[in-house]
Amino acid sequence: MTTETLFRIHLVLGYVAWLLCFGTYVWPWLRSMDGRDAHRAIATLHSFRFFGLVFILPGIVSPDLPAGFAVFAAWGDFATGVLAMLALLTVRIRALFWLFVVAFNLAGTVDLVVDYYDAIQVGLPAHAEWLGSTYAIPIIYVPLLMITHVTAFYFLARPRLSADAAALAGAG
């Protein structure tokens, strides 16, 4: 089996495993919380994204890992992690908290989508050895990050959806 096939199998199964775990344990837990607390939990997970700087740490990844992938992935993760930390630090300042919640979710989602695109462009699935010890990041960590971004956007839209539904019910 080729490296590319194994990488893709790992990636798909990373999503499957996290979706199973998320649906059984995390989703019911987050839905039981008020919106602010659910977003705080998601921000706490994303606050560890400073770890993405490992992609530019000499000796950890292969020197063959294309800089075009590594630099954007590293700094995109770092920015997302800092924005998530700022959300956590400003939880008592409502307007700032929500601003940082939206910011870290937008930045983080763009980062992951661009990273997927860049990985395909540089042939990363066929050269997974370039990742060295960071191989687990796209396989285990990234699926959970993407799932929680989608969840955060759902929770951000949910109050509006509820308000829209109430308005429609009142109009009828």
Disulfide bonds with the S-S distance in Angstrom:
none
